[in-house]
Structure formats: C-alpha cells, structure tokens
Amino acid sequence: HCLWILGNDKKLCKIGSFWENSIHDAKQRQCFFNADENDELLKAMIKANKELDQLDNLLGEDSMLFKSALWKVLFSSNFRKSFGKLKSSQTQKSVINLLVKLSNGWRPKKLNVETLCGNSVQLVKQYKVGRMYIVSSVDVAKYSCYTQVLKIWDILPLEEIPKLVKSLESIFSIYTDDYLNRCKLEHVKGDLVVPITWRIDDEIDRYKNTSNAELVDSSSDEVSDGRSYIENSKVRDSLLLMKFYSLSAGLVNHLLSGSDGKEIDLPFEVTDKELDIILFPRSTFILGRSGTGKTTVLTMKLFQKEQQHYFSSKGFVEAMGDVSLSAPTGNVCRVVGNETKGTVLRQLFVTVSPKLCSAVKNQISKLQSFISSGSASIDQNSIELPNVDDAVQYRDTPDSLRDIPPESFPLVITYQNFLMMLDATTGNSYFDRFSDIRELSQSKIASSRSFALCALKRSKEVNYERFNSSYWPHFNCQITKKLDSSMVFIEIISHIKGGLFAGRLPDDKLGREDYILLSEGRGSSISRERREMIYDIFLEYEKKKLINDEYDLADFVIDLQRRLKSGCYEGEEMDFVYIDEVQDFTMRQIGLFKYICRNFVEGYVFSGDTAQTIACGFILDSGSDGMGNAKDMDQSRISDIYHLNQSFRTHAGVLNLSQSVIELLHIFFPHHIDNLSPETSLIYGEAPIWLGSANDDDAIITIFGKSGENAGRSANGFGAEQVILVRDDSVRKEIAEHIGKQALVLTIAECKGLEFQDVLLYNFFGTSPLKSQWRVVYGYMKEQNLLDSDDAKFPKFSKAKHQILCSELKQLYVAITRTRQRLWICENIDDFSKPMFDYWKKLCLVQERELDESVVQAMQVTSSKEEWISRGIKLLDEGNFEMATMCFERAGDSFLEKLSKASGLRASGVQMLGSNTKLARVALVEAAEIYESIGKADFAAKCFMELKDFKRAGTIYLENCGESRREDAGDCFSLAGCWSTAADVYSRCNCYSKCLLACTNGNLFETGLRFIEYWKESARLNPDTAKSQDLIDIEQSFLKSCALHYHQQNDTNNMMKFIKAFSSLDMIRTILKSRDYLDELVLFEAGSGNFFEAASVARLKGDCLLEADMLEKAGHLVDAAEVILFYVLGNSVWANGNNGWPLKKFQTKINFWQKLR
C-alpha cells in the first residue's frame, strides 16, 4: 500500500512548518512529483474541476489544460469581438469549456454539430453553445513541422452563418486538392481525434496557381480585369488578413476579463514567410513596400527573443510551439557558465519616427506583460491622446547607454534618443561647445531629460524647416532660383556630410572635387553644374551656421563618430539591434551602431522601403552599390535579404497600379530603386477610377458645390477615412477656399505615413513641372508594343533632361499607395495626363467613368465622432495641425480642437523665429494662452521657452504644474538669471547640486550657506535620511569656492564663516595653512577646544607665549613650562640687542618666573 498526498506545495508550505518539513523531506527522498505528469491523475483533476465548474483553477500560468492539449486552437479577431459581446458569463465559460475540450481531441458524435454543405464540405463545422454557434475548420500550419490546427472563425447566431460560410467557400475554392485532402484527414485514437503532422521538408502548397483558377465571388461585384484572386471583399472585412491568436491560459483570461473585444496587443499568428524571417538566426535585411508587415516582423522577432530568454530564465530548456507564444530557437542571451538566470538580454529597437517608436514600445510592453503574467493590460479609454510634444520622449529613456537598468530592456527609442544617449556615453558632450547649454548641464546630477535643456538643444538644431526659412533666403538668389531647397539640404546632410565615403576622409566631409565626381556614378541624377552650385551653397551654409552658433544632425553624428573611433564608448554592449525604416538614415548614421553591438553575424536586423525614401537615395538591393556599403559593417556582411511582398493594407487593384509606376522607375532610373518582386494581395478590389467630366466642369465643384456653397455642411462632404491629395500647398489652399471643411485636403508630402480608405488624387499631372514631357512614357509603350498608333509624338528619354521624372514617379507611387480601398484620379488638363492615362488604360489598370451625380453620391461617406477623432489624432501625430483641427471640429471635441490649434501655432511660431521674430512671438504667445485655457500649462511654458522668455516659463511651471515640474521651473529661472528664485526652487525639489550652482552663479554665498545648514539640520532631525557622499562633496566644493572668493576679496571674516562650515577638520586646517591664515587657525582650534593643536599652530607662527598658553589650557603643564623657560632664556641672551653672554634682565622676566612657580 502507498499513501499519496495531493495538494499545492506553495500553499501548503505557507500553512505551517509541518507541511513545509514534510514537503522538503519528500523532495530530498525524490518522492515529490508534479501531478499533471501522471496521465491518470491529470484526467482526474481536469474532470473534477469541470464537474465543480471551477474553470478558473485550470487557467493559471502553468495550466494543465493547455500543457496537455493535443490540438493547437487558433481563434480569430472576429471571434474575440463576438465573444466580448456575449452578455452571460456562464455562456462565455461554456464556450471556453467547449474550446478546451476540442483542443484535447474530444469531438461530439452528432449532437449540436453540423458539417456545412457546399465546397467546404468536411472542412467547416458549427458547434452549438446555447443559442449561438461556434464556426470552425481544420487547417494546416507550419511550425517545427506541418501540423493540423483548429481554426475558430466566429461565434454567431444561426442566421448569420451562411454569409460567413460563403466567404470561407471563396477561400477554400482556391486551395490545392492536396492541401484540402490534408485538412480533411482524421486520425482517431480511441475516443479522441488527434492532429496529423508532416515533416517540415515536405513542401505543402496551399494555393492553386491563381493565373488559371476560378474565383468564387463573395459579393455581387464583377471582377473587371480578368484576373483571379482568392478573396473578393473590402480590405477591412477580409478574412485572409484577419489576425489569429493561439488559445492559451493567458488569452482565455483575457477573453474572460470583460474587455468587450477591444483591440489590444496580444501575440498573434504570423504568415509562413514572416515566421521564416523571425526564426532566421543571422543578421538580415527585410525589404518591403508600405503595408507588407516589416515592422510587425521586427517587433515579433524582438518579442520572440524576449520570450525565449524569459523561458530560459524560468528553467525551461526548450519552449516549443508557435512564434506567438514560444518559438523554438537557439540560445539568444548571454550565458555565464550554464546559467541563464540573472542574465540580461540587451535588445535595442531604433526608428526615426516618434509616433512609430511609441506604438512599438506600447506593443512590446503589453506583449512582455502577457508572457510574464499571462494577461495583457487593457486601456479602458478607447481613444489614446496624441503626444504633441516630442520632448516628452526623453522622459522614459535612460540618460545614457551606461549602466542601463535591466528593466529598461528591450530599449525602444527614436534615433534622436539614441544619439543623445550615445553623446552622454562617449566622453565630453558635443553640446559642451555651446556655453548656455554647458552651464545648464555641468552639474553632476543635472538630467539630460530636463525640458529646458532639451529645448535649448532643439533651438540650436538646423532642420529642413529652419534651413528653408532662415538660411535659404540669404544665399545667392542667382543660384537658389535654379535649385530646390529640400534637394540641396538632402545633398548636404546625406552625401557631403553623411555619406559612407565622406566618413573616410580626414575632415569627415566630401571635398568639392569628390562631390562633383558623384555625378558620374550610375545612381546620380544631379549634373556636374548643379553639384557645383550645391557645393557653393554648402560652404556658405557652414559659415552662417558657425556664426549663428547652431548645428545640424550631420555635425552631431560626425562628432560622435570621431569619439567612437578613438575608443570613447563606455556603455552597454547590445546583443541585438533592430533598425526600422532604414531608408530614412544616412550611411554614416547607420555606421554608429557597429560601436554598440559587435554581434555582426547574428545581431542586426534592418527593414526598409526605398520606394518611399525622401532623403539619401538609399538602396538595399543586393546588386546595388548602396546595399554593398550598407552591409559592410566592419569586416562582417549581412548574410541574407528577405523580401516581404504580400500587402496587408490594400487590394490588388491598387497594387497593380502602383507596380506599374515602379516598373517605369526601373526602366528610366534602374539604379534609384531596388529591383524587388511585385507586391501581391489575396484580395480582389476594383481598379482605380479615372474620373472625367462631360461638361468640363471642375471636379471639385461637381463633388462639393461652388465656392462657399455648402462650405459649412458636413453631410455632403467626405468622411474621416477619405482624402483629397494634391501636389503642393498652393493647390491645397485653392481647394480649401472652394470646399471649406467638407473634406481633408493634404499634399503628397504631408500624407506620407498615412492611409485612407478612399483617395481622390486631384490634378497631379496638371500641376506637374514635367508638363508635356510626360509624353516620354510613350517611348516605353512603343518598345513594349503598347502604343496603338505610330503617329504619336514623344521626346526621347534623356537622363539629364528628364531627371525630375524620378521624383515625380516616386511622388505618384506614394500618392497611390495611401489608398486602402477606392482610388479616384481626376485631372483638369488632359494633355499632361493623357500619356499616363493611355499607359494605364492599355494595361487595364484603370476604369474610366464620367463624374455624374450617381458617382458623386457613391463617393461621399459619413463618419462618426470617434472616426473623426481617430483621424485627427493621426494627423496631429504627423504634425498636420490644420487638418487635425478640422477633424476635431467635425467631431465636436473642443478640447482636442484647441490642443491642435495651439500646437499648430507653436509649430509655425518656432519656424518663424529665425526669419520674423515679431510674428513668431505673436503665434507662440497665442499658443501659450490656448494651452493654459485647456489646462496644458506645461505646454504653455514651452512656448515661452521657445521665445527664450525663461522667467515666464519658470513661473508657469512653478505655479501651475505641481511638484513634478519644479526642477524644470528651476532650470528656467537659472536660464533667466533669476538665481535667488532658482536656488529656492531647486532646494524645494532636492536638486542640491543645481541649488548651490545657482547660488554660485548669482554670488548668493550667504543663501547657499543657509541652505547647507538647513540640510544638515534636516539630516540631524531625520536620521533615516542619510546624506549621500555626492551631496557632501557638492556642499564642500561650494563652501570652498565661497571661501576662496572672500579670500580674493581680503574679507577674512566672511571667509571664515564658510571655512567653519566645512565637514572635516582636516579640510579646515589644510586650507587655512595653505593660505597662511595661522592666526585664524589658532583661534578656530582654540574655539573648538583643540588647545594642543592650537599650540602646534602657534609654534608654526613662532609665538612661544601663545604656544605655552595653549599647552597650559590643554593640560600639558610641563611642556608649557619648558616653552616659557626657552622663551625667558632666549630673551635674556638675545633680547634688546644682546649678543649673548652675560645674561641681561628684561622687563617681564619676573612675571614669567612667578608663572612657572
């Protein structure tokens, strides 16, 4: 017979010593077992918990339910939303109970389950739970092997199921017969159905060749281009683009948490190609156009390593399963010996965009929370307020890359953050060359995240806006009229000062001849003559920048690179580095990363899209020079390049049109863009529409009415997910005068990074600087036999003459790819647009329609308040304040409307500071007033900081922003020279170093002394508040500087005040002796009761009587008598001109003899 005790060892150990000792004894004798490792006990426990309806007991982090599951169950985001709408908690638990049973191989015989008819026979099944039905199907997924999985599509009432089934049938119809057969296979083992697996090297094709497949349409729309697609539905409704989540204890807890299906960040399934990249063990580049999932792959790759490290630290040797929960990889963290516990995985994610950085940081934080606690935090506020102040980004990041706390990893930062942290880690700061910044930051504990410090640094940076407004107008107008300011700035930052070759030159900048030689490169579109003019402007720009005491990003990077080359880096060495949107970096900027991560073989992942590059002609393709240079990280080379070409944001109709533009770029400018395979989509969508007008009326007037008509009516306008795209600001203003606030109107430059359901591209070709030169496209059409008539006249393509065509095609590509669903193209000048229209029409890429009332009605969409707010926040994040303000006005949200308006005024004011100070002040003061009216006093303070009215800014911080902003208030008062106020404010927020520095700068020595005495008294009254050594050193340094100040003023009395405040007697003695203040030292020693030490000082002075007096007071009477005898003898022999013997009397001799008695 044997006694088994079943229980929770952690809880039993807490009850009392008896159980603790018994469990410890069992473990020592190896008689302690995990109950879920025994099949019979596991079944009994699960059965008991189910019978007692104690489902919660089964959903812990170490849930036995999911450890023992046979099937991987994946549920869709639609299911999650529908589950959240179930009102009965009992129904929710019943659904979960059914999913758990299905995951364990249980299948009902006949009751409450139906196999649906049609082409999906034996694939789609429905399970009844109460009055609802769970719709599921068997699929095959690729992990460490191919395996059958159970997909849960939705939970619906019976009447809604046919619509879902019809959509599923259209998907299944294009699966290969082999794939369908594998899905239909069943392996019955006893009473259970177990999943079938296949080896990973058995290639399984999911989809038929779509070139000869038949589309099973899920809508009444006809496919107009003759091609076949897997799904014909709106992008937002697509089942193929839907996220799936793996059933686990954590996800079940989330489902039961009452989140109502809110969209939050949870680990989700990825495509096979994405999984290959995530599990690829070496450094790589990920290439892809907008919307192909590049950032998702980077984030999931980082998360997968975090997860693997977490499991390793918990003692799991290997974690199997899908990447969303525990993808199998090698060891990804530093290992000391065989231990992984206590190690830190140092991962760094960098991007240029603060908006993207914030989104990735939030996502990773929630994913980390999920893997560590099994739950994800839910933000009950469905609308996340925008971050309209980029200085806030510094608040959540460490000051430097030195001694980063483990909890700060993975470190997700903007490139600007990275540079600032690197600057603080590599010797003397670059900003020390600016006296006002140096003064504010010289304190040991001065934070680099101080808003005042950030504002000062930002005020000295020359970005494109400042270059264009403050520098460009002052250059030679005979040169500037022939050049574009943005192109010149890009050439200076990215090539003259930021190119890879420039970094190898002695002065780190390209010389004139070297820069002009770039015109002979195969990727150059700038002639020698234009490069001569650009270099002249560059030299003038550098002179003016030096006079203005300003810098640009290239200067900062050059300085950092010099310091790093000399071995000044003192920070953490990163294990893995992820760089997103790499096309926005110069080659020199990328080169900085090699100093902080030496893991060249495995430690780097780059992602980017060169079709949207706006700066440096960055090419990632392996056959190009740019890619070769980019991969040259020290002596190592990136081992592989992955191309993501499946779009998740739009449909085939839009992609086909954008690809036609890419093809023209490849033909005319083969070295300006990567040669990637075309983007694909599994979703059919109607071809973009070319709008024509029968009576030559302007399309804008036709759609929105005449000028002023309906200007205030939103019902006839566009919605929040619709936009009119135009070439430049002048056209935008012209349209705005006609339509008022009926629609969003953006320039192509403004829309980069944004997406809309519907896009109206207005008069792009009619306002093009190419004008009739667009006819060069006919030349390509003729070569491809696409031209119907041989009579068409067109110019022969010349790279020098038609170089602007490259940027025009890239702008056209950006405009097209902003579309998720519907794209309309409308032109007023047919002569300019006809070549591209003929090109697209010949390829069946556009459909032509007349702009009549029915089309206008179909175009217009109404949006909800929430949709307008969401769009406004996106525009605010992108810095488009005017359109964001309009969105908030349409939503009726006065707070956000004022916030957006104030942010726009602040941005325009900052931009005008260098060119029109008066107007800049008006804008910034108005912005501050609006900020204060809506309770954003800290933003108001920043407006006055931009104006360098630091006293006003400090007052606002102090009076309206609470204790958390007192240091910022003190910084402002310091910059304003209000030293007394600054010192007081610093003292109140315990910024001791800054407090004493303010006292020093303001010659407030007595004030500083009072602060020190107050701090000493506070420490005495609160023994628990121990003073740090840093504070003690700061105090002593201040006291010493004050004492030396009064020494130089020959003010001994005041000097002694500060010397007496020294914390160490040795320091007092040293400074007084070194400055020959022996009288003061004797008095100090005597006053302190140190008579023996006072006697020693008196001896140094040669004052025997004083020495004897001090010795007497010290109780050294014999020594005192000897000194007096020596004094009497000396005076008898040498006093009054005596030359020795015989001894003579002196006047006070009798007194000394009496004293000796």
DAJO-V451022 format. One record per helix or strand of 3 or more residues. SS is the DSSP state (a for helix, b for strand). FROM is the first residue (numbers start at 1). TO is the last residue. If there is no record, write none. Layout:
BEGIN
ss = {SS:SS}
from = {FROM:FROM}
to = {TO:TO}
END
This chain:
BEGIN
ss = {a:a:a:a:a:a:b:a:a:b:b:b:b:a:a:b:b:a:b:a:a:b:a:a:b:a:a:a:b:a:a:a:a:a:a:a:a:a:a:a:b:a:a:b:a:a:b:a:b:a:b:a:b:a:b:a:a:b:a:b:a:a:a:a:a:a:a:a:a:a:a:a:a:a:a:a:a:a:a}
from = {9:17:35:39:55:64:73:77:89:113:124:132:146:158:177:187:192:235:244:249:272:284:294:323:347:354:390:406:411:415:430:435:451:464:477:485:502:512:528:553:576:582:587:604:610:625:640:652:688:699:722:729:745:748:756:771:804:819:830:846:853:865:881:894:917:937:950:963:979:992:1005:1029:1052:1065:1078:1091:1104:1117:1149}
to = {15:28:37:51:58:67:76:84:103:115:129:142:156:172:184:189:194:237:246:255:279:288:313:326:351:373:396:408:414:423:433:441:459:474:480:496:504:520:547:565:579:584:595:608:612:630:644:668:692:704:726:739:747:751:762:783:816:826:842:850:859:877:891:912:933:946:960:975:988:1001:1021:1048:1060:1074:1087:1101:1113:1137:1156}
END
